[in-house]
Amino acid sequence: MKANRRFELIVSRGGLEPAFMADRRRLDRVEVVSIDDGEVVLYWELPAKQAVKLLKLLRNDLINLDADEFIPTWGGLDLEDLL
């Protein structure tokens, strides 16, 4: 089963403006939630511009990876190296 059938991506923006216009202090929250039980599986709170980059990568992997591969791939990942 593909990861996008098992997990939902929830984004909470810390402001109204788009990320490229956002204040550097604005933090956005990105959550990966299990559809089966509604539990948060992965959670990040990071600056708006980094959140946009993370969302693109997460969406791509949600489509391309199996559900069993997705969490091990993203669970212990250091975002400093990725973004």
FIKOL-69721 format. One record per residue: residue number from 1; x, y, z of N, C-alpha, C, O in turn. Coordinates in pm, whole numbers. Example, Ala and Ser with C-alpha at 12.3 -4.5 7.8 and 13.67 -1.06 7.14 Angstrom:
2
rec pos = 1; n_px = 1319; n_py = -569; n_pz = 780; ca_px = 1230; ca_py = -450; ca_pz = 780; c_px = 1320; c_py = -330; c_pz = 780; o_px = 1424; o_py = -332; o_pz = 846
rec pos = 2; n_px = 1285; n_py = -225; n_pz = 708; ca_px = 1367; ca_py = -106; ca_pz = 714; c_px = 1290; c_py = 3; c_pz = 787; o_px = 1341; o_py = 114; o_pz = 804
END
This chain:
83
rec pos = 1; n_px = 85; n_py = -118; n_pz = 0; ca_px = 0; ca_py = 0; ca_pz = 0; c_px = 90; c_py = 124; c_pz = 0; o_px = 187; o_py = 132; o_pz = 75
rec pos = 2; n_px = 57; n_py = 218; n_pz = -83; ca_px = 133; ca_py = 343; ca_pz = -91; c_px = 114; c_py = 426; c_pz = 36; o_px = 10; o_py = 420; o_pz = 101
rec pos = 3; n_px = 216; n_py = 503; n_pz = 70; ca_px = 215; ca_py = 582; ca_pz = 193; c_px = 104; c_py = 686; c_pz = 194; o_px = 50; o_py = 718; o_pz = 300
rec pos = 4; n_px = 68; n_py = 740; n_pz = 78; ca_px = -37; ca_py = 844; ca_pz = 75; c_px = -175; c_py = 788; c_pz = 105; o_px = -269; o_py = 864; o_pz = 128
rec pos = 5; n_px = -190; n_py = 657; n_pz = 105; ca_px = -317; ca_py = 593; ca_pz = 143; c_px = -324; c_py = 567; c_pz = 293; o_px = -432; o_py = 542; o_pz = 347
rec pos = 6; n_px = -209; n_py = 572; n_pz = 359; ca_px = -204; ca_py = 541; ca_pz = 501; c_px = -176; c_py = 663; c_pz = 589; o_px = -207; o_py = 663; o_pz = 708
rec pos = 7; n_px = -117; n_py = 767; n_pz = 529; ca_px = -79; ca_py = 886; ca_pz = 605; c_px = -134; c_py = 1012; c_pz = 540; o_px = -146; o_py = 1021; o_pz = 418
rec pos = 8; n_px = -166; n_py = 1109; n_pz = 625; ca_px = -215; ca_py = 1240; ca_pz = 579; c_px = -114; c_py = 1345; c_pz = 620; o_px = -54; o_py = 1337; o_pz = 727
rec pos = 9; n_px = -95; n_py = 1443; n_pz = 536; ca_px = -3; ca_py = 1553; ca_pz = 562; c_px = -83; c_py = 1674; c_pz = 606; o_px = -173; o_py = 1719; o_pz = 534
rec pos = 10; n_px = -51; n_py = 1730; n_pz = 724; ca_px = -120; ca_py = 1847; ca_pz = 776; c_px = -18; c_py = 1958; c_pz = 797; o_px = 86; o_py = 1937; o_pz = 859
rec pos = 11; n_px = -49; n_py = 2076; n_pz = 743; ca_px = 41; ca_py = 2191; ca_pz = 753; c_px = -33; c_py = 2304; c_pz = 823; o_px = -145; o_py = 2338; o_pz = 786
rec pos = 12; n_px = 31; n_py = 2363; n_pz = 924; ca_px = -24; ca_py = 2479; ca_pz = 995; c_px = 74; c_py = 2593; c_pz = 978; o_px = 184; o_py = 2591; o_pz = 1032
rec pos = 13; n_px = 32; n_py = 2692; n_pz = 903; ca_px = 118; ca_py = 2807; ca_pz = 877; c_px = 111; c_py = 2905; c_pz = 993; o_px = 5; o_py = 2925; o_pz = 1053
rec pos = 14; n_px = 226; n_py = 2966; n_pz = 1023; ca_px = 233; ca_py = 3061; ca_pz = 1132; c_px = 195; c_py = 3203; c_pz = 1093; o_px = 211; o_py = 3295; o_pz = 1173
rec pos = 15; n_px = 144; n_py = 3222; n_pz = 973; ca_px = 104; ca_py = 3354; ca_pz = 926; c_px = 26; c_py = 3343; c_pz = 797; o_px = 12; o_py = 3234; o_pz = 741
rec pos = 16; n_px = -25; n_py = 3455; n_pz = 749; ca_px = -109; ca_py = 3455; ca_pz = 629; c_px = -30; c_py = 3468; c_pz = 500; o_px = -73; o_py = 3421; o_pz = 395
rec pos = 17; n_px = 86; n_py = 3533; n_pz = 507; ca_px = 161; ca_py = 3558; ca_pz = 385; c_px = 228; c_py = 3430; c_pz = 333; o_px = 252; o_py = 3337; o_pz = 410
rec pos = 18; n_px = 256; n_py = 3426; n_pz = 202; ca_px = 326; ca_py = 3310; ca_pz = 146; c_px = 466; c_py = 3297; c_pz = 206; o_px = 520; o_py = 3393; o_pz = 259
rec pos = 19; n_px = 523; n_py = 3179; n_pz = 197; ca_px = 652; ca_py = 3151; ca_pz = 260; c_px = 763; c_py = 3243; c_pz = 210; o_px = 847; o_py = 3286; o_pz = 289
rec pos = 20; n_px = 764; n_py = 3274; n_pz = 80; ca_px = 872; ca_py = 3358; ca_pz = 28; c_px = 866; c_py = 3501; c_pz = 80; o_px = 966; o_py = 3574; o_pz = 73
rec pos = 21; n_px = 752; n_py = 3543; n_pz = 132; ca_px = 737; ca_py = 3677; ca_pz = 190; c_px = 736; c_py = 3675; c_pz = 343; o_px = 726; o_py = 3780; o_pz = 407
rec pos = 22; n_px = 745; n_py = 3557; n_pz = 401; ca_px = 729; ca_py = 3543; ca_pz = 546; c_px = 849; c_py = 3599; c_pz = 623; o_px = 962; o_py = 3598; o_pz = 575
rec pos = 23; n_px = 819; n_py = 3647; n_pz = 741; ca_px = 923; ca_py = 3690; ca_pz = 835; c_px = 1010; c_py = 3569; c_pz = 870; o_px = 959; o_py = 3458; o_pz = 881
rec pos = 24; n_px = 1139; n_py = 3591; n_pz = 886; ca_px = 1230; ca_py = 3480; ca_pz = 916; c_px = 1199; c_py = 3414; c_pz = 1049; o_px = 1239; o_py = 3299; o_pz = 1071
rec pos = 25; n_px = 1130; n_py = 3482; n_pz = 1137; ca_px = 1095; ca_py = 3425; ca_pz = 1268; c_px = 969; c_py = 3340; c_pz = 1265; o_px = 938; o_py = 3272; o_pz = 1363
rec pos = 26; n_px = 895; n_py = 3343; n_pz = 1154; ca_px = 772; ca_py = 3264; ca_pz = 1145; c_px = 803; c_py = 3115; c_pz = 1140; o_px = 891; o_py = 3070; o_pz = 1067
rec pos = 27; n_px = 729; n_py = 3040; n_pz = 1220; ca_px = 744; ca_py = 2895; ca_pz = 1221; c_px = 617; c_py = 2830; c_pz = 1170; o_px = 506; o_py = 2868; o_pz = 1208
rec pos = 28; n_px = 633; n_py = 2732; n_pz = 1084; ca_px = 523; ca_py = 2652; ca_pz = 1033; c_px = 535; c_py = 2511; c_pz = 1090; o_px = 645; o_py = 2461; o_pz = 1115
rec pos = 29; n_px = 420; n_py = 2447; n_pz = 1111; ca_px = 419; ca_py = 2311; ca_pz = 1164; c_px = 379; c_py = 2215; c_pz = 1053; o_px = 284; o_py = 2239; o_pz = 978
rec pos = 30; n_px = 452; n_py = 2106; n_pz = 1043; ca_px = 424; ca_py = 2001; ca_pz = 945; c_px = 405; c_py = 1871; c_pz = 1022; o_px = 491; o_py = 1831; o_pz = 1101
rec pos = 31; n_px = 292; n_py = 1806; n_pz = 1000; ca_px = 260; ca_py = 1681; ca_pz = 1069; c_px = 226; c_py = 1573; c_pz = 968; o_px = 159; o_py = 1599; o_pz = 868
rec pos = 32; n_px = 272; n_py = 1453; n_pz = 995; ca_px = 229; ca_py = 1335; ca_pz = 921; c_px = 143; c_py = 1256; c_pz = 1018; o_px = 189; o_py = 1216; o_pz = 1125
rec pos = 33; n_px = 17; n_py = 1234; n_pz = 980; ca_px = -82; ca_py = 1173; ca_pz = 1069; c_px = -130; c_py = 1042; c_pz = 1008; o_px = -155; o_py = 1033; o_pz = 888
rec pos = 34; n_px = -142; n_py = 941; n_pz = 1092; ca_px = -194; ca_py = 813; ca_pz = 1048; c_px = -344; c_py = 826; c_pz = 1023; o_px = -418; o_py = 875; o_pz = 1109
rec pos = 35; n_px = -390; n_py = 783; n_pz = 908; ca_px = -532; ca_py = 791; ca_pz = 873; c_px = -613; c_py = 691; c_pz = 957; o_px = -727; o_py = 719; o_pz = 993
rec pos = 36; n_px = -554; n_py = 576; n_pz = 987; ca_px = -625; ca_py = 472; ca_pz = 1061; c_px = -669; c_py = 516; c_pz = 1201; o_px = -783; o_py = 494; o_pz = 1240
rec pos = 37; n_px = -577; n_py = 579; n_pz = 1275; ca_px = -610; ca_py = 612; ca_pz = 1414; c_px = -598; c_py = 760; c_pz = 1449; o_px = -626; o_py = 798; o_pz = 1562
rec pos = 38; n_px = -557; n_py = 844; n_pz = 1355; ca_px = -549; ca_py = 987; ca_pz = 1378; c_px = -431; c_py = 1032; c_pz = 1462; o_px = -425; o_py = 1148; o_pz = 1503
rec pos = 39; n_px = -337; n_py = 943; n_pz = 1488; ca_px = -220; ca_py = 974; ca_pz = 1569; c_px = -113; c_py = 1043; c_pz = 1484; o_px = -93; o_py = 1010; o_pz = 1367
rec pos = 40; n_px = -45; n_py = 1141; n_pz = 1544; ca_px = 66; ca_py = 1207; ca_pz = 1478; c_px = 185; c_py = 1112; c_pz = 1479; o_px = 228; o_py = 1064; o_pz = 1584
rec pos = 41; n_px = 238; n_py = 1085; n_pz = 1359; ca_px = 349; ca_py = 992; ca_pz = 1344; c_px = 481; c_py = 1069; c_pz = 1337; o_px = 580; o_py = 1028; o_pz = 1397
rec pos = 42; n_px = 482; n_py = 1178; n_pz = 1262; ca_px = 600; ca_py = 1264; ca_pz = 1249; c_px = 557; c_py = 1410; c_pz = 1265; o_px = 447; o_py = 1448; o_pz = 1226
rec pos = 43; n_px = 647; n_py = 1490; n_pz = 1324; ca_px = 612; ca_py = 1630; ca_pz = 1351; c_px = 738; c_py = 1715; c_pz = 1338; o_px = 844; o_py = 1680; o_pz = 1389
rec pos = 44; n_px = 723; n_py = 1829; n_pz = 1269; ca_px = 832; ca_py = 1926; ca_pz = 1258; c_px = 775; c_py = 2066; c_pz = 1277; o_px = 663; o_py = 2095; o_pz = 1235
rec pos = 45; n_px = 853; n_py = 2153; n_pz = 1340; ca_px = 821; ca_py = 2295; ca_pz = 1350; c_px = 946; c_py = 2368; c_pz = 1302; o_px = 1051; o_py = 2364; o_pz = 1367
rec pos = 46; n_px = 933; n_py = 2435; n_pz = 1188; ca_px = 1050; ca_py = 2496; ca_pz = 1127; c_px = 1015; c_py = 2624; c_pz = 1053; o_px = 897; o_py = 2651; o_pz = 1027
rec pos = 47; n_px = 1116; n_py = 2703; n_pz = 1017; ca_px = 1090; ca_py = 2828; ca_pz = 943; c_px = 1014; c_py = 2802; c_pz = 813; o_px = 1025; o_py = 2695; o_pz = 752
rec pos = 48; n_px = 935; n_py = 2901; n_pz = 773; ca_px = 842; ca_py = 2886; ca_pz = 660; c_px = 911; c_py = 2840; c_pz = 532; o_px = 859; o_py = 2753; o_pz = 462
rec pos = 49; n_px = 1025; n_py = 2897; n_pz = 500; ca_px = 1092; ca_py = 2860; ca_pz = 374; c_px = 1141; c_py = 2716; c_pz = 377; o_px = 1137; o_py = 2648; o_pz = 275
rec pos = 50; n_px = 1188; n_py = 2670; n_pz = 490; ca_px = 1230; ca_py = 2531; ca_pz = 501; c_px = 1109; c_py = 2437; c_pz = 499; o_px = 1118; o_py = 2325; o_pz = 448
rec pos = 51; n_px = 998; n_py = 2483; n_pz = 555; ca_px = 876; ca_py = 2401; ca_pz = 556; c_px = 828; c_py = 2374; c_pz = 414; o_px = 781; o_py = 2264; o_pz = 384
rec pos = 52; n_px = 839; n_py = 2473; n_pz = 326; ca_px = 797; ca_py = 2455; ca_pz = 187; c_px = 883; c_py = 2348; c_pz = 120; o_px = 831; o_py = 2263; o_pz = 48
rec pos = 53; n_px = 1013; n_py = 2353; n_pz = 143; ca_px = 1102; ca_py = 2251; ca_pz = 86; c_px = 1070; c_py = 2113; c_pz = 140; o_px = 1066; o_py = 2015; o_pz = 66
rec pos = 54; n_px = 1046; n_py = 2106; n_pz = 270; ca_px = 1013; ca_py = 1978; ca_pz = 333; c_px = 883; c_py = 1922; c_pz = 276; o_px = 873; o_py = 1802; o_pz = 249
rec pos = 55; n_px = 783; n_py = 2007; n_pz = 258; ca_px = 654; ca_py = 1962; ca_pz = 204; c_px = 669; c_py = 1901; c_pz = 66; o_px = 608; o_py = 1798; o_pz = 37
rec pos = 56; n_px = 750; n_py = 1961; n_pz = -19; ca_px = 771; ca_py = 1907; ca_pz = -154; c_px = 832; c_py = 1768; c_pz = -146; o_px = 789; o_py = 1677; o_pz = -219
rec pos = 57; n_px = 930; n_py = 1749; n_pz = -59; ca_px = 995; ca_py = 1619; ca_pz = -45; c_px = 899; c_py = 1516; c_pz = 15; o_px = 895; o_py = 1401; o_pz = -30
rec pos = 58; n_px = 824; n_py = 1556; n_pz = 116; ca_px = 728; ca_py = 1465; ca_pz = 179; c_px = 619; c_py = 1422; c_pz = 81; o_px = 586; o_py = 1303; o_pz = 74
rec pos = 59; n_px = 565; n_py = 1516; n_pz = 8; ca_px = 460; ca_py = 1482; ca_pz = -89; c_px = 511; c_py = 1384; c_pz = -194; o_px = 440; o_py = 1291; o_pz = -232
rec pos = 60; n_px = 632; n_py = 1405; n_pz = -239; ca_px = 691; ca_py = 1315; ca_pz = -338; c_px = 706; c_py = 1174; c_pz = -280; o_px = 671; o_py = 1076; o_pz = -346
rec pos = 61; n_px = 757; n_py = 1164; n_pz = -158; ca_px = 775; ca_py = 1033; ca_pz = -97; c_px = 643; c_py = 967; c_pz = -58; o_px = 632; o_py = 845; o_pz = -63
rec pos = 62; n_px = 542; n_py = 1045; n_pz = -21; ca_px = 411; ca_py = 987; ca_pz = 8; c_px = 353; c_py = 918; c_pz = -116; o_px = 285; o_py = 816; o_pz = -104
rec pos = 63; n_px = 381; n_py = 973; n_pz = -231; ca_px = 331; ca_py = 915; ca_pz = -356; c_px = 414; c_py = 795; c_pz = -400; o_px = 360; o_py = 696; o_pz = -450
rec pos = 64; n_px = 545; n_py = 804; n_pz = -383; ca_px = 635; ca_py = 704; ca_pz = -441; c_px = 674; c_py = 589; c_pz = -349; o_px = 709; o_py = 482; o_pz = -399
rec pos = 65; n_px = 669; n_py = 607; n_pz = -219; ca_px = 711; ca_py = 501; ca_pz = -127; c_px = 592; c_py = 421; c_pz = -75; o_px = 479; o_py = 470; o_pz = -69
rec pos = 66; n_px = 622; n_py = 297; n_pz = -38; ca_px = 522; ca_py = 217; ca_pz = 31; c_px = 510; c_py = 265; c_pz = 174; o_px = 603; o_py = 327; o_pz = 227
rec pos = 67; n_px = 397; n_py = 238; n_pz = 238; ca_px = 375; ca_py = 283; ca_pz = 375; c_px = 479; c_py = 228; c_pz = 470; o_px = 520; o_py = 297; o_pz = 563
rec pos = 68; n_px = 523; n_py = 104; n_pz = 448; ca_px = 623; ca_py = 43; ca_pz = 536; c_px = 761; c_py = 105; c_pz = 519; o_px = 844; o_py = 93; o_pz = 609
rec pos = 69; n_px = 788; n_py = 171; n_pz = 408; ca_px = 917; ca_py = 236; ca_pz = 383; c_px = 919; c_py = 381; c_pz = 429; o_px = 1025; o_py = 436; o_pz = 461
rec pos = 70; n_px = 803; n_py = 443; n_pz = 432; ca_px = 796; ca_py = 587; ca_pz = 456; c_px = 847; c_py = 628; c_pz = 595; o_px = 932; o_py = 716; o_pz = 605
rec pos = 71; n_px = 797; n_py = 568; n_pz = 699; ca_px = 835; ca_py = 607; ca_pz = 836; c_px = 982; c_py = 580; c_pz = 863; o_px = 1049; o_py = 668; o_pz = 917
rec pos = 72; n_px = 1038; n_py = 463; n_pz = 827; ca_px = 1182; ca_py = 445; ca_pz = 849; c_px = 1267; c_py = 546; c_pz = 771; o_px = 1374; o_py = 586; o_pz = 817
rec pos = 73; n_px = 1221; n_py = 586; n_pz = 654; ca_px = 1295; ca_py = 683; ca_pz = 574; c_px = 1297; c_py = 819; c_pz = 639; o_px = 1401; o_py = 885; o_pz = 642
rec pos = 74; n_px = 1184; n_py = 864; n_pz = 693; ca_px = 1172; ca_py = 999; ca_pz = 748; c_px = 1187; c_py = 1007; c_pz = 899; o_px = 1210; o_py = 1116; o_pz = 952
rec pos = 75; n_px = 1175; n_py = 897; n_pz = 970; ca_px = 1175; ca_py = 898; ca_pz = 1116; c_px = 1301; c_py = 952; c_pz = 1180; o_px = 1292; o_py = 1037; o_pz = 1268
rec pos = 76; n_px = 1416; n_py = 905; n_pz = 1140; ca_px = 1540; ca_py = 946; ca_pz = 1203; c_px = 1622; c_py = 1042; c_pz = 1119; o_px = 1743; o_py = 1054; o_pz = 1138
rec pos = 77; n_px = 1557; n_py = 1110; n_pz = 1027; ca_px = 1627; ca_py = 1196; ca_pz = 932; c_px = 1669; c_py = 1327; c_pz = 994; o_px = 1591; o_py = 1389; o_pz = 1067
rec pos = 78; n_px = 1791; n_py = 1370; n_pz = 966; ca_px = 1840; ca_py = 1501; ca_pz = 1012; c_px = 1806; c_py = 1603; c_pz = 904; o_px = 1862; o_py = 1598; o_pz = 794
rec pos = 79; n_px = 1715; n_py = 1695; n_pz = 934; ca_px = 1671; ca_py = 1793; ca_pz = 835; c_px = 1780; c_py = 1891; c_pz = 795; o_px = 1774; o_py = 1948; o_pz = 686
rec pos = 80; n_px = 1880; n_py = 1911; n_pz = 880; ca_px = 1989; ca_py = 2003; ca_pz = 846; c_px = 2060; c_py = 1957; c_pz = 719; o_px = 2099; o_py = 2039; o_pz = 636
rec pos = 81; n_px = 2078; n_py = 1825; n_pz = 704; ca_px = 2144; ca_py = 1774; ca_pz = 585; c_px = 2054; c_py = 1779; c_pz = 463; o_px = 2102; o_py = 1794; o_pz = 350
rec pos = 82; n_px = 1925; n_py = 1768; n_pz = 485; ca_px = 1829; ca_py = 1760; ca_pz = 376; c_px = 1791; c_py = 1897; c_pz = 320; o_px = 1783; o_py = 1913; o_pz = 198
rec pos = 83; n_px = 1769; n_py = 1994; n_pz = 406; ca_px = 1723; ca_py = 2124; ca_pz = 364; c_px = 1839; c_py = 2219; c_pz = 357; o_px = 1822; o_py = 2336; o_pz = 323
END
